[in-house]
Amino acid sequence: MAPDTVQGQGIRTAAFNNSEDGKPTHRVQGYPAVHGGKNDLRCGTFVGTSKTDVFYVSFTVGSDGRGDPEYADPCAMSDRIAGMVLENLPPA
């Protein structure tokens, strides 16, 4: 996990750089999110937790998981991991 502790722009910068219309593409547990760095084996999820805060998780399918249907969609796994992070964040 890599929290953005410097820019203070929340999901705006990630969405601008990773979506066609510059807006979040989906939600993870109610928070705006956008995928970045996607290919067949990896995907990252940026999640905006406030107007100024965002965190990023990335998932890469390892050689052992390439035949496992659970890992067929790396973005789904990245979103799942982001959801786990959200479940474990302390209250603000």
N, CA, C and O atoms as CSV, one atom per row, in Angstrom:
chain,resi,resn,atom,element,x,y,z
A,1,MET,N,N,0.848,-1.161,0.000
A,1,MET,CA,C,0.000,0.000,0.000
A,1,MET,C,C,0.897,1.228,0.000
A,1,MET,O,O,1.917,1.275,0.688
A,2,ALA,N,N,0.497,2.215,-0.781
A,2,ALA,CA,C,1.269,3.448,-0.853
A,2,ALA,C,C,0.339,4.639,-0.655
A,2,ALA,O,O,-0.322,5.063,-1.604
A,3,PRO,N,N,0.275,5.189,0.556
A,3,PRO,CA,C,-0.586,6.354,0.747
A,3,PRO,C,C,0.044,7.596,0.125
A,3,PRO,O,O,1.262,7.766,0.168
A,4,ASP,N,N,-0.780,8.455,-0.448
A,4,ASP,CA,C,-0.300,9.726,-0.989
A,4,ASP,C,C,-0.335,10.736,0.142
A,4,ASP,O,O,-1.402,11.230,0.507
A,5,THR,N,N,0.817,11.039,0.691
A,5,THR,CA,C,0.877,11.960,1.823
A,5,THR,C,C,1.449,13.310,1.424
A,5,THR,O,O,1.675,14.162,2.283
A,6,VAL,N,N,1.686,13.519,0.126
A,6,VAL,CA,C,2.337,14.744,-0.306
A,6,VAL,C,C,1.440,15.629,-1.169
A,6,VAL,O,O,1.313,16.824,-0.904
A,7,GLN,N,N,0.824,15.057,-2.189
A,7,GLN,CA,C,0.102,15.871,-3.157
A,7,GLN,C,C,-1.185,16.472,-2.612
A,7,GLN,O,O,-1.522,17.607,-2.948
A,8,GLY,N,N,-1.903,15.742,-1.789
A,8,GLY,CA,C,-3.137,16.255,-1.219
A,8,GLY,C,C,-4.237,16.489,-2.237
A,8,GLY,O,O,-5.080,17.364,-2.039
A,9,GLN,N,N,-4.246,15.727,-3.321
A,9,GLN,CA,C,-5.257,15.917,-4.360
A,9,GLN,C,C,-6.258,14.776,-4.418
A,9,GLN,O,O,-7.070,14.720,-5.342
A,10,GLY,N,N,-6.220,13.881,-3.470
A,10,GLY,CA,C,-7.180,12.789,-3.444
A,10,GLY,C,C,-7.163,11.979,-4.725
A,10,GLY,O,O,-6.111,11.754,-5.323
A,11,ILE,N,N,-8.335,11.548,-5.132
A,11,ILE,CA,C,-8.474,10.679,-6.302
A,11,ILE,C,C,-8.359,11.458,-7.615
A,11,ILE,O,O,-8.200,10.846,-8.671
A,12,ARG,N,N,-8.434,12.782,-7.576
A,12,ARG,CA,C,-8.457,13.583,-8.811
A,12,ARG,C,C,-7.277,13.314,-9.732
A,12,ARG,O,O,-7.471,13.095,-10.928
A,13,THR,N,N,-6.070,13.325,-9.208
A,13,THR,CA,C,-4.892,13.126,-10.047
A,13,THR,C,C,-4.860,11.715,-10.617
A,13,THR,O,O,-4.573,11.535,-11.800
A,14,ALA,N,N,-5.147,10.717,-9.799
A,14,ALA,CA,C,-5.149,9.330,-10.276
A,14,ALA,C,C,-6.203,9.134,-11.357
A,14,ALA,O,O,-5.941,8.471,-12.360
A,15,ALA,N,N,-7.383,9.696,-11.167
A,15,ALA,CA,C,-8.447,9.552,-12.164
A,15,ALA,C,C,-8.080,10.281,-13.451
A,15,ALA,O,O,-8.318,9.766,-14.543
A,16,PHE,N,N,-7.508,11.465,-13.333
A,16,PHE,CA,C,-7.112,12.230,-14.513
A,16,PHE,C,C,-6.104,11.450,-15.350
A,16,PHE,O,O,-6.166,11.463,-16.579
A,17,ASN,N,N,-5.175,10.771,-14.678
A,17,ASN,CA,C,-4.113,10.047,-15.376
A,17,ASN,C,C,-4.511,8.646,-15.830
A,17,ASN,O,O,-3.815,8.053,-16.654
A,18,ASN,N,N,-5.620,8.097,-15.309
A,18,ASN,CA,C,-5.924,6.690,-15.572
A,18,ASN,C,C,-7.321,6.406,-16.106
A,18,ASN,O,O,-7.684,5.239,-16.254
A,19,SER,N,N,-8.110,7.420,-16.398
A,19,SER,CA,C,-9.426,7.154,-16.982
A,19,SER,C,C,-9.651,8.079,-18.170
A,19,SER,O,O,-9.038,9.141,-18.271
A,20,GLU,N,N,-10.528,7.665,-19.055
A,20,GLU,CA,C,-10.757,8.426,-20.280
A,20,GLU,C,C,-11.351,9.799,-20.019
A,20,GLU,O,O,-11.008,10.764,-20.702
A,21,ASP,N,N,-12.239,9.898,-19.035
A,21,ASP,CA,C,-12.895,11.181,-18.783
A,21,ASP,C,C,-12.350,11.907,-17.555
A,21,ASP,O,O,-12.888,12.939,-17.155
A,22,GLY,N,N,-11.281,11.372,-16.954
A,22,GLY,CA,C,-10.671,12.025,-15.804
A,22,GLY,C,C,-11.456,11.896,-14.517
A,22,GLY,O,O,-11.230,12.648,-13.569
A,23,LYS,N,N,-12.381,10.946,-14.478
A,23,LYS,CA,C,-13.204,10.742,-13.287
A,23,LYS,C,C,-13.022,9.317,-12.775
A,23,LYS,O,O,-12.625,8.432,-13.533
A,24,PRO,N,N,-13.311,9.088,-11.489
A,24,PRO,CA,C,-13.253,7.718,-10.975
A,24,PRO,C,C,-14.150,6.800,-11.807
A,24,PRO,O,O,-15.196,7.224,-12.298
A,25,THR,N,N,-13.740,5.562,-11.961
A,25,THR,CA,C,-14.465,4.628,-12.822
A,25,THR,C,C,-15.406,3.699,-12.067
A,25,THR,O,O,-16.321,3.127,-12.659
A,26,HIS,N,N,-15.190,3.545,-10.770
A,26,HIS,CA,C,-16.026,2.638,-9.985
A,26,HIS,C,C,-15.853,2.963,-8.505
A,26,HIS,O,O,-15.172,3.924,-8.149
A,27,ARG,N,N,-16.466,2.166,-7.657
A,27,ARG,CA,C,-16.357,2.371,-6.211
A,27,ARG,C,C,-15.896,1.080,-5.544
A,27,ARG,O,O,-16.217,-0.025,-5.983
A,28,VAL,N,N,-15.142,1.259,-4.482
A,28,VAL,CA,C,-14.737,0.143,-3.628
A,28,VAL,C,C,-15.285,0.470,-2.244
A,28,VAL,O,O,-14.852,1.428,-1.603
A,29,GLN,N,N,-16.233,-0.329,-1.798
A,29,GLN,CA,C,-16.908,-0.112,-0.513
A,29,GLN,C,C,-17.402,1.327,-0.362
A,29,GLN,O,O,-17.299,1.920,0.711
A,30,GLY,N,N,-17.932,1.871,-1.438
A,30,GLY,CA,C,-18.508,3.207,-1.406
A,30,GLY,C,C,-17.537,4.342,-1.682
A,30,GLY,O,O,-17.963,5.489,-1.815
A,31,TYR,N,N,-16.253,4.057,-1.772
A,31,TYR,CA,C,-15.247,5.087,-2.029
A,31,TYR,C,C,-14.925,5.134,-3.521
A,31,TYR,O,O,-14.882,4.089,-4.170
A,32,PRO,N,N,-14.698,6.329,-4.079
A,32,PRO,CA,C,-14.361,6.429,-5.500
A,32,PRO,C,C,-13.014,5.774,-5.785
A,32,PRO,O,O,-12.070,5.880,-5.003
A,33,ALA,N,N,-12.953,5.092,-6.932
A,33,ALA,CA,C,-11.735,4.355,-7.273
A,33,ALA,C,C,-11.489,4.390,-8.773
A,33,ALA,O,O,-12.394,4.656,-9.565
A,34,VAL,N,N,-10.255,4.119,-9.141
A,34,VAL,CA,C,-9.863,4.024,-10.546
A,34,VAL,C,C,-8.705,3.031,-10.641
A,34,VAL,O,O,-7.863,2.954,-9.747
A,35,HIS,N,N,-8.678,2.277,-11.733
A,35,HIS,CA,C,-7.583,1.330,-11.955
A,35,HIS,C,C,-6.448,2.017,-12.702
A,35,HIS,O,O,-6.665,2.947,-13.478
A,36,GLY,N,N,-5.251,1.547,-12.453
A,36,GLY,CA,C,-4.076,2.049,-13.155
A,36,GLY,C,C,-3.067,0.933,-13.333
A,36,GLY,O,O,-3.073,-0.042,-12.582
A,37,GLY,N,N,-2.203,1.071,-14.318
A,37,GLY,CA,C,-1.158,0.074,-14.544
A,37,GLY,C,C,-1.700,-1.292,-14.908
A,37,GLY,O,O,-1.174,-2.311,-14.461
A,38,LYS,N,N,-2.756,-1.325,-15.723
A,38,LYS,CA,C,-3.418,-2.596,-16.050
A,38,LYS,C,C,-2.737,-3.307,-17.214
A,38,LYS,O,O,-2.325,-2.687,-18.194
A,39,ASN,N,N,-2.635,-4.613,-17.077
A,39,ASN,CA,C,-2.331,-5.498,-18.196
A,39,ASN,C,C,-2.890,-6.873,-17.839
A,39,ASN,O,O,-3.657,-6.988,-16.882
A,40,ASP,N,N,-2.531,-7.904,-18.574
A,40,ASP,CA,C,-3.104,-9.234,-18.331
A,40,ASP,C,C,-2.715,-9.829,-16.981
A,40,ASP,O,O,-3.429,-10.678,-16.448
A,41,LEU,N,N,-1.588,-9.387,-16.427
A,41,LEU,CA,C,-1.086,-9.997,-15.199
A,41,LEU,C,C,-1.127,-9.086,-13.979
A,41,LEU,O,O,-0.949,-9.560,-12.858
A,42,ARG,N,N,-1.355,-7.803,-14.168
A,42,ARG,CA,C,-1.337,-6.915,-13.001
A,42,ARG,C,C,-2.347,-5.794,-13.145
A,42,ARG,O,O,-2.795,-5.454,-14.240
A,43,CYS,N,N,-2.687,-5.232,-11.990
A,43,CYS,CA,C,-3.607,-4.101,-11.952
A,43,CYS,C,C,-3.447,-3.407,-10.607
A,43,CYS,O,O,-3.210,-4.050,-9.584
A,44,GLY,N,N,-3.577,-2.113,-10.626
A,44,GLY,CA,C,-3.549,-1.339,-9.394
A,44,GLY,C,C,-4.878,-0.629,-9.200
A,44,GLY,O,O,-5.576,-0.326,-10.168
A,45,THR,N,N,-5.222,-0.368,-7.955
A,45,THR,CA,C,-6.444,0.351,-7.624
A,45,THR,C,C,-6.096,1.547,-6.754
A,45,THR,O,O,-5.499,1.403,-5.687
A,46,PHE,N,N,-6.479,2.733,-7.224
A,46,PHE,CA,C,-6.386,3.956,-6.435
A,46,PHE,C,C,-7.746,4.157,-5.780
A,46,PHE,O,O,-8.773,4.062,-6.452
A,47,VAL,N,N,-7.769,4.433,-4.487
A,47,VAL,CA,C,-9.022,4.664,-3.769
A,47,VAL,C,C,-8.925,6.007,-3.052
A,47,VAL,O,O,-7.999,6.242,-2.276
A,48,GLY,N,N,-9.884,6.880,-3.318
A,48,GLY,CA,C,-9.932,8.172,-2.642
A,48,GLY,C,C,-10.716,8.053,-1.348
A,48,GLY,O,O,-11.893,7.693,-1.362
A,49,THR,N,N,-10.069,8.353,-0.232
A,49,THR,CA,C,-10.739,8.233,1.061
A,49,THR,C,C,-11.215,9.580,1.599
A,49,THR,O,O,-11.969,9.631,2.570
A,50,SER,N,N,-10.780,10.660,0.975
A,50,SER,CA,C,-11.253,12.005,1.307
A,50,SER,C,C,-10.911,12.899,0.119
A,50,SER,O,O,-10.384,12.424,-0.886
A,51,LYS,N,N,-11.206,14.182,0.232
A,51,LYS,CA,C,-10.870,15.098,-0.863
A,51,LYS,C,C,-9.364,15.213,-1.068
A,51,LYS,O,O,-8.914,15.563,-2.159
A,52,THR,N,N,-8.586,14.925,-0.036
A,52,THR,CA,C,-7.135,15.093,-0.138
A,52,THR,C,C,-6.338,13.800,-0.006
A,52,THR,O,O,-5.127,13.811,-0.228
A,53,ASP,N,N,-6.975,12.691,0.348
A,53,ASP,CA,C,-6.242,11.449,0.601
A,53,ASP,C,C,-6.620,10.348,-0.383
A,53,ASP,O,O,-7.782,10.192,-0.758
A,54,VAL,N,N,-5.612,9.598,-0.785
A,54,VAL,CA,C,-5.795,8.465,-1.685
A,54,VAL,C,C,-4.788,7.387,-1.288
A,54,VAL,O,O,-3.693,7.693,-0.816
A,55,PHE,N,N,-5.167,6.124,-1.484
A,55,PHE,CA,C,-4.165,5.070,-1.333
A,55,PHE,C,C,-4.207,4.191,-2.570
A,55,PHE,O,O,-5.190,4.179,-3.311
A,56,TYR,N,N,-3.134,3.464,-2.778
A,56,TYR,CA,C,-2.955,2.648,-3.975
A,56,TYR,C,C,-2.508,1.252,-3.572
A,56,TYR,O,O,-1.598,1.093,-2.759
A,57,VAL,N,N,-3.148,0.248,-4.142
A,57,VAL,CA,C,-2.694,-1.134,-3.988
A,57,VAL,C,C,-2.505,-1.719,-5.380
A,57,VAL,O,O,-3.184,-1.328,-6.329
A,58,SER,N,N,-1.595,-2.642,-5.484
A,58,SER,CA,C,-1.316,-3.271,-6.768
A,58,SER,C,C,-1.281,-4.781,-6.581
A,58,SER,O,O,-0.781,-5.285,-5.576
A,59,PHE,N,N,-1.817,-5.489,-7.560
A,59,PHE,CA,C,-1.811,-6.950,-7.526
A,59,PHE,C,C,-1.204,-7.463,-8.822
A,59,PHE,O,O,-1.566,-7.016,-9.911
A,60,THR,N,N,-0.281,-8.403,-8.695
A,60,THR,CA,C,0.321,-9.070,-9.850
A,60,THR,C,C,0.130,-10.568,-9.690
A,60,THR,O,O,0.435,-11.130,-8.638
A,61,VAL,N,N,-0.374,-11.211,-10.729
A,61,VAL,CA,C,-0.578,-12.657,-10.702
A,61,VAL,C,C,0.784,-13.327,-10.834
A,61,VAL,O,O,1.501,-13.108,-11.811
A,62,GLY,N,N,1.130,-14.137,-9.854
A,62,GLY,CA,C,2.384,-14.877,-9.900
A,62,GLY,C,C,2.266,-16.102,-10.790
A,62,GLY,O,O,1.171,-16.450,-11.232
A,63,SER,N,N,3.374,-16.748,-11.051
A,63,SER,CA,C,3.365,-17.907,-11.947
A,63,SER,C,C,2.485,-19.033,-11.411
A,63,SER,O,O,1.879,-19.757,-12.202
A,64,ASP,N,N,2.398,-19.201,-10.102
A,64,ASP,CA,C,1.547,-20.249,-9.533
A,64,ASP,C,C,0.062,-19.949,-9.712
A,64,ASP,O,O,-0.746,-20.877,-9.756
A,65,GLY,N,N,-0.313,-18.684,-9.816
A,65,GLY,CA,C,-1.715,-18.319,-9.917
A,65,GLY,C,C,-2.239,-18.170,-11.329
A,65,GLY,O,O,-3.438,-17.956,-11.513
A,66,ARG,N,N,-1.395,-18.273,-12.318
A,66,ARG,CA,C,-1.814,-18.007,-13.700
A,66,ARG,C,C,-2.847,-18.984,-14.226
A,66,ARG,O,O,-3.598,-18.638,-15.137
A,67,GLY,N,N,-2.912,-20.176,-13.693
A,67,GLY,CA,C,-3.918,-21.136,-14.124
A,67,GLY,C,C,-5.143,-21.161,-13.225
A,67,GLY,O,O,-6.078,-21.921,-13.475
A,68,ASP,N,N,-5.150,-20.343,-12.186
A,68,ASP,CA,C,-6.232,-20.326,-11.205
A,68,ASP,C,C,-7.277,-19.287,-11.604
A,68,ASP,O,O,-6.952,-18.105,-11.710
A,69,PRO,N,N,-8.535,-19.706,-11.830
A,69,PRO,CA,C,-9.568,-18.757,-12.257
A,69,PRO,C,C,-9.820,-17.626,-11.253
A,69,PRO,O,O,-10.310,-16.563,-11.636
A,70,GLU,N,N,-9.494,-17.842,-9.981
A,70,GLU,CA,C,-9.680,-16.789,-8.982
A,70,GLU,C,C,-8.833,-15.561,-9.310
A,70,GLU,O,O,-9.186,-14.441,-8.939
A,71,TYR,N,N,-7.721,-15.773,-10.003
A,71,TYR,CA,C,-6.804,-14.681,-10.324
A,71,TYR,C,C,-6.884,-14.249,-11.787
A,71,TYR,O,O,-6.020,-13.507,-12.254
A,72,ALA,N,N,-7.889,-14.693,-12.509
A,72,ALA,CA,C,-8.009,-14.384,-13.937
A,72,ALA,C,C,-8.174,-12.890,-14.194
A,72,ALA,O,O,-7.750,-12.394,-15.238
A,73,ASP,N,N,-8.779,-12.174,-13.264
A,73,ASP,CA,C,-8.981,-10.729,-13.409
A,73,ASP,C,C,-8.179,-10.012,-12.325
A,73,ASP,O,O,-8.653,-9.878,-11.197
A,74,PRO,N,N,-6.962,-9.546,-12.653
A,74,PRO,CA,C,-6.140,-8.912,-11.626
A,74,PRO,C,C,-6.771,-7.645,-11.044
A,74,PRO,O,O,-6.492,-7.298,-9.896
A,75,CYS,N,N,-7.617,-6.946,-11.813
A,75,CYS,CA,C,-8.269,-5.746,-11.274
A,75,CYS,C,C,-9.300,-6.115,-10.207
A,75,CYS,O,O,-9.468,-5.384,-9.230
A,76,ALA,N,N,-9.982,-7.227,-10.384
A,76,ALA,CA,C,-10.930,-7.679,-9.360
A,76,ALA,C,C,-10.183,-8.008,-8.068
A,76,ALA,O,O,-10.659,-7.699,-6.975
A,77,MET,N,N,-9.021,-8.629,-8.195
A,77,MET,CA,C,-8.224,-8.945,-7.002
A,77,MET,C,C,-7.682,-7.673,-6.358
A,77,MET,O,O,-7.657,-7.559,-5.133
A,78,SER,N,N,-7.253,-6.729,-7.169
A,78,SER,CA,C,-6.752,-5.466,-6.634
A,78,SER,C,C,-7.861,-4.730,-5.875
A,78,SER,O,O,-7.621,-4.175,-4.803
A,79,ASP,N,N,-9.071,-4.728,-6.435
A,79,ASP,CA,C,-10.213,-4.118,-5.739
A,79,ASP,C,C,-10.510,-4.849,-4.429
A,79,ASP,O,O,-10.828,-4.227,-3.415
A,80,ARG,N,N,-10.401,-6.159,-4.467
A,80,ARG,CA,C,-10.652,-6.955,-3.258
A,80,ARG,C,C,-9.647,-6.602,-2.157
A,80,ARG,O,O,-10.016,-6.454,-0.992
A,81,ILE,N,N,-8.390,-6.471,-2.535
A,81,ILE,CA,C,-7.351,-6.103,-1.568
A,81,ILE,C,C,-7.600,-4.688,-1.043
A,81,ILE,O,O,-7.443,-4.432,0.151
A,82,ALA,N,N,-7.987,-3.770,-1.933
A,82,ALA,CA,C,-8.302,-2.402,-1.499
A,82,ALA,C,C,-9.450,-2.422,-0.490
A,82,ALA,O,O,-9.440,-1.663,0.479
A,83,GLY,N,N,-10.428,-3.283,-0.716
A,83,GLY,CA,C,-11.530,-3.425,0.233
A,83,GLY,C,C,-11.048,-3.899,1.592
A,83,GLY,O,O,-11.543,-3.446,2.624
A,84,MET,N,N,-10.080,-4.813,1.598
A,84,MET,CA,C,-9.507,-5.290,2.864
A,84,MET,C,C,-8.783,-4.162,3.589
A,84,MET,O,O,-8.856,-4.051,4.813
A,85,VAL,N,N,-8.087,-3.329,2.827
A,85,VAL,CA,C,-7.404,-2.179,3.434
A,85,VAL,C,C,-8.434,-1.265,4.088
A,85,VAL,O,O,-8.255,-0.834,5.227
A,86,LEU,N,N,-9.513,-0.969,3.364
A,86,LEU,CA,C,-10.549,-0.091,3.910
A,86,LEU,C,C,-11.152,-0.660,5.193
A,86,LEU,O,O,-11.441,0.084,6.130
A,87,GLU,N,N,-11.340,-1.971,5.231
A,87,GLU,CA,C,-11.898,-2.602,6.427
A,87,GLU,C,C,-10.974,-2.459,7.631
A,87,GLU,O,O,-11.425,-2.523,8.775
A,88,ASN,N,N,-9.695,-2.267,7.378
A,88,ASN,CA,C,-8.721,-2.205,8.468
A,88,ASN,C,C,-8.209,-0.803,8.774
A,88,ASN,O,O,-7.339,-0.638,9.629
A,89,LEU,N,N,-8.734,0.202,8.091
A,89,LEU,CA,C,-8.334,1.574,8.409
A,89,LEU,C,C,-8.967,1.998,9.731
A,89,LEU,O,O,-10.136,1.707,9.984
A,90,PRO,N,N,-8.209,2.674,10.559
A,90,PRO,CA,C,-8.810,3.167,11.804
A,90,PRO,C,C,-9.773,4.315,11.496
A,90,PRO,O,O,-9.624,4.989,10.477
A,91,PRO,N,N,-10.752,4.541,12.362
A,91,PRO,CA,C,-11.666,5.661,12.139
A,91,PRO,C,C,-10.909,6.987,12.130
A,91,PRO,O,O,-9.895,7.150,12.809
A,92,ALA,N,N,-11.420,7.913,11.355
A,92,ALA,CA,C,-10.765,9.230,11.243
A,92,ALA,C,C,-10.899,10.024,12.521
A,92,ALA,O,O,-10.409,11.150,12.602
